[in-house]
Amino acid sequence: MIAIIDYDAGNLRSVEKALLSLGETPVITRDRKTILKADKVILPGVGSFGDAMGKLKQYDLVDVICETVDQGTPFLGICLGLQLLFAGSEERHGAAGLGILPGKILKIPEHPGLKIPHMGWNSLKIRPEAKLFHGIEDGAYVYFVHSYYLKAEDESVVAASTEYSTIIHASVERGNVFACQFHPEKSGKVGLAILKNFIGL
């Protein structure tokens, strides 16, 4: 069973729909026992860092997420769900993130001719041994919607990167923790292949 963590984050249904199309029967939940029993857990997210952390605390989900990660359950953060795995974000100074992975969430720098938020399709530079991208060609395009980006402290966890005004660490994986800044559920066949790889872990 795949649990999708419900903390009022915008893209729950699109993630659910993508998983259903792959033959899975995901459960959207904030129930502690259901999350801890799940075979895989997904933390989606669209919105602001500070508000999202406030919701995770309101629904008593912070400890559940950390416990899920600690027990070795494959865990996938999507978009804001990636950013929340880190200690904090320039979007909301003073708002502590989950601190599961080391790195910084920074504002995408202004650049002539580029719009922020970054919305659209960008190609990925994929690390050959990355598990999420097994069977996916280097240079594959995926869909982004974001104004803030990850700069990982330990570049060995970076599974894929892209360039938009700066180098963006677009996906990370360490142990049982995986995350994508882009939206696999909105990235066509490539995105479904990424989700299928996560399901198969």
Disulfide bonds with the S-S distance in Angstrom:
none
